Amino acid sequence: MQLRCPKCGGPLSQNGILWLCRRCRLAYPVLAPQAPEEAIEPPRTDRHTTGCWVMAGIAALVVSLFLLLIYVVQTGGESSLASAVAPRPTRTPGQRPATDQTHTSGIAGSLGTLKVENGTGLDGFVRLSRSATTPVVAAGSVRSHGTLTLEGIPDGTYGLWFCTGSDWLPATHDFGVDYRCQRFEDSFRYSTVATPRDLRYTTWEVTLHKVVSGDAETRSVEPDNLPPLN
């Protein structure tokens, strides 16, 4: 392609770094061709490096959760994690119940009695009821080597449950340490009979400890299977 002079239109010829017009003798500088711009590549992501960062983040999260768990346990915050579970009443080490009847049927004219002798080394609590699902007609606590007499028992046939232990919990009528519950295999029948001279009513006597001449059998029961207190 022939280059021409912008002024006169004459042909141009290159002389070193100049273009010379053959007709009007004007000179023009030779423009160096512009180097093309280097293509800018987008930043590359190293998949291996990204994976390392992800694993490091997971490890940091696990460590944080572990430290949080240690803090919760040391500060007693575990109660907030198990708020749905009702806590047992706070026990007072060494607290003992008084030997006393705590529950009665409230039925007027009930004359039956039950004498309970506790020869064990632990305090006890006894419940007299028709079944494990009906409220007690009489209940009370008896100290170790003490004797309790339950009164006001109405006519009927009943079962007898008793629990022994230490560290008495008065709010729930049970024990915080060495807590064990049993039930007598035999039933206790009460009746009142009127005679021309007086009323005859039933009395029973039991021991919570084994005796040489005794024939009463007991079996273990779960604390959740005790008759409810009215």
Phi, psi and omega per residue, in radians:
M1 nan 2.241 -3.113
Q2 -1.521 2.162 3.085
L3 -1.477 2.510 -3.099
R4 -2.196 2.743 -3.102
C5 -1.219 2.260 3.129
P6 -1.122 -0.405 -3.075
K7 -1.519 -0.931 -3.060
C8 -1.913 -0.184 3.135
G9 1.450 0.130 3.127
G10 -1.308 2.824 -3.125
P11 -1.242 2.572 3.126
L12 -1.871 2.493 3.052
S13 -2.239 2.479 -3.077
Q14 -1.424 2.315 3.063
N15 -2.284 1.574 -3.083
G16 1.207 -2.074 -3.106
I17 -1.681 0.240 -3.105
L18 -2.215 2.613 2.932
W19 -1.782 2.215 -3.105
L20 -1.931 2.272 3.104
C21 -1.419 2.181 -3.123
R22 -1.226 -0.362 -3.071
R23 -1.650 -0.965 -3.063
C24 -1.759 -0.031 3.070
R25 1.115 0.393 3.046
L26 -1.400 2.602 -3.129
A27 -1.974 2.518 3.121
Y28 -2.281 2.397 3.127
P29 -1.206 2.562 3.094
V30 -1.456 2.098 -3.132
L31 -1.466 2.181 3.115
A32 -1.236 2.396 3.125
P33 -1.077 2.408 -3.103
Q34 -1.351 2.259 3.135
A35 -1.191 2.379 3.135
P36 -1.091 2.527 3.119
E37 -1.193 2.434 3.117
E38 -1.217 2.386 3.125
A39 -1.193 2.331 -3.134
I40 -1.679 1.989 -3.139
E41 -1.387 2.486 3.062
P42 -1.152 2.634 -3.138
P43 -1.042 2.455 -3.134
R44 -1.698 2.494 3.123
T45 -1.858 2.170 3.116
D46 -1.424 1.971 -3.102
R47 -1.048 -0.631 3.138
H48 -1.126 -0.732 3.133
T49 -1.132 -0.726 3.127
T50 -1.076 -0.743 3.125
G51 -1.084 -0.662 3.114
C52 -1.106 -0.718 3.122
W53 -1.114 -0.686 3.138
V54 -1.116 -0.789 3.134
M55 -1.116 -0.665 3.112
A56 -1.120 -0.667 3.120
G57 -1.144 -0.706 3.120
I58 -1.130 -0.745 3.138
A59 -1.088 -0.699 3.122
A60 -1.130 -0.652 3.124
L61 -1.149 -0.733 3.137
V62 -1.104 -0.755 3.123
V63 -1.089 -0.709 3.141
S64 -1.104 -0.748 3.132
L65 -1.140 -0.662 3.124
F66 -1.116 -0.768 3.115
L67 -1.139 -0.635 3.101
L68 -1.124 -0.695 3.124
L69 -1.110 -0.733 3.108
I70 -1.077 -0.718 3.140
Y71 -1.112 -0.736 -3.116
V72 -1.101 -0.752 -3.121
V73 -1.164 -0.748 -3.096
Q74 -1.221 -0.496 -3.102
T75 -1.695 0.073 3.120
G76 1.346 0.305 -3.126
G77 -1.355 -0.014 -3.135
E78 -1.119 -0.378 3.129
S79 -1.127 -0.558 3.122
S80 -1.260 -0.465 3.132
L81 -1.342 -0.383 -3.130
A82 -2.113 0.763 -3.069
S83 -1.199 -0.316 -3.128
A84 -1.345 -0.257 -3.138
V85 -1.678 2.169 -3.133
A86 -1.240 2.144 -3.121
P87 -1.268 2.601 3.034
R88 -1.232 2.602 3.116
P89 -0.998 2.552 3.125
T90 -1.114 2.234 -3.114
R91 -1.581 2.637 3.057
T92 -1.919 1.885 -3.105
P93 -0.926 2.278 3.100
G94 1.523 -0.095 -3.139
Q95 -1.209 2.430 -3.093
R96 -2.259 2.624 3.086
P97 -1.446 2.794 2.995
A98 -1.461 2.640 3.050
T99 -1.355 1.840 -3.007
D100 -2.865 2.622 3.022
Q101 -1.387 2.218 -3.077
T102 -1.846 -0.380 -3.084
H103 -2.426 2.460 3.067
T104 -2.325 2.913 -3.123
S105 -1.315 -0.490 -3.093
G106 1.370 0.100 3.138
I107 -1.495 2.122 -3.097
A108 -1.151 2.505 3.093
G109 1.441 0.101 3.117
S110 -1.396 2.172 -3.004
L111 -1.998 -0.190 -3.059
G112 -1.092 2.589 3.129
T113 -2.322 2.762 3.083
L114 -2.436 2.044 3.123
K115 -1.672 2.183 -3.078
V116 -2.069 2.125 3.099
E117 -1.891 2.189 -3.120
N118 -1.881 1.704 3.121
G119 -1.670 0.193 3.138
T120 -1.457 3.000 3.110
G121 -1.532 0.135 -3.132
L122 -2.172 2.655 3.035
D123 -1.224 2.777 -3.083
G124 -2.419 2.896 3.058
F125 -2.457 2.251 -3.058
V126 -2.023 2.622 3.140
R127 -2.371 2.282 3.088
L128 -1.976 2.161 -3.058
S129 -2.706 2.819 3.107
R130 -1.235 -0.573 3.128
S131 -2.761 3.037 -3.118
A132 -1.258 -0.192 -3.098
T133 -1.926 -0.050 3.132
T134 -1.870 2.615 -3.104
P135 -1.065 2.692 -3.115
V136 -1.219 2.650 2.999
V137 -1.696 -0.307 3.077
A138 -2.838 2.532 3.121
A139 -2.771 2.729 3.116
G140 -3.060 2.907 -3.141
S141 -1.845 2.570 -3.134
V142 -2.442 2.212 -3.114
R143 -1.273 2.814 3.065
S144 -0.977 2.305 -3.126
H145 1.072 0.518 3.085
G146 -2.029 3.018 -3.131
T147 -2.275 2.299 -3.138
L148 -2.117 2.434 3.042
T149 -2.069 2.034 3.067
L150 -1.535 2.309 -3.103
E151 -2.139 2.972 3.093
G152 1.227 0.604 -3.134
I153 -1.532 2.146 -3.119
P154 -1.334 2.900 3.118
D155 -1.077 2.506 3.138
G156 2.623 3.118 3.121
T157 -1.984 2.258 -2.985
Y158 -2.310 2.805 2.977
G159 -1.863 2.720 -3.108
L160 -2.129 2.132 3.088
W161 -1.968 2.548 3.051
F162 -2.573 2.605 3.123
C163 -2.243 2.557 3.102
T164 -2.242 2.753 3.133
G165 2.931 -2.904 3.092
S166 -2.406 3.009 -3.028
D167 1.035 1.265 -3.057
W168 -1.065 2.374 3.075
L169 -1.975 1.651 -3.030
P170 -1.138 -0.494 -3.098
A171 -1.158 -0.540 -3.102
T172 -2.034 0.000 3.131
H173 0.992 0.793 3.033
D174 -2.518 -2.914 -3.008
F175 -2.190 2.679 -3.111
G176 -1.641 -0.307 -3.079
V177 -2.350 2.496 3.107
D178 0.957 0.690 -3.056
Y179 -1.396 2.084 -3.140
R180 -2.460 2.395 -3.102
C181 -2.137 2.526 3.132
Q182 -2.460 2.908 3.071
R183 -2.389 2.441 3.052
F184 -1.260 2.411 3.128
E185 -1.237 -0.582 -3.120
D186 -1.411 2.712 3.065
S187 -1.702 2.826 -3.122
F188 -2.114 1.986 -3.088
R189 -1.741 2.306 3.127
Y190 -2.094 2.443 3.080
S191 -2.641 2.673 3.111
T192 -2.140 2.256 -3.098
V193 -2.160 2.271 3.099
A194 -1.567 2.280 3.080
T195 -2.020 2.918 3.112
P196 -1.020 -0.405 -3.057
R197 -1.828 -0.524 -3.092
D198 -2.875 -2.969 3.053
L199 -1.884 2.342 3.084
R200 -1.894 2.244 -3.094
Y201 -2.290 2.914 -3.023
T202 -1.597 2.437 2.994
T203 -2.263 2.495 3.110
W204 -2.194 2.674 3.032
E205 -2.292 2.310 3.118
V206 -2.384 2.806 3.029
T207 -2.139 2.500 3.092
L208 -1.474 -0.196 3.102
H209 -1.866 2.781 3.130
K210 -1.338 2.454 3.086
V211 -2.159 2.730 -3.045
V212 -1.080 -0.775 -3.063
S213 -1.601 0.040 -3.082
G214 -1.385 2.584 3.140
D215 -2.156 0.154 -3.127
A216 -1.377 2.294 3.132
E217 -1.818 2.543 3.099
T218 -2.237 2.831 3.056
R219 -2.444 2.631 -3.119
S220 -1.286 2.535 3.074
V221 -2.350 2.755 3.090
E222 -1.371 2.531 3.103
P223 -0.998 -0.445 3.125
D224 -1.313 -0.190 -3.111
N225 -1.855 0.537 3.092
L226 -1.637 2.602 3.065
P227 -1.048 2.455 3.131
P228 -1.228 2.613 3.079
L229 -1.519 2.347 -3.092
N230 -1.457 nan nan
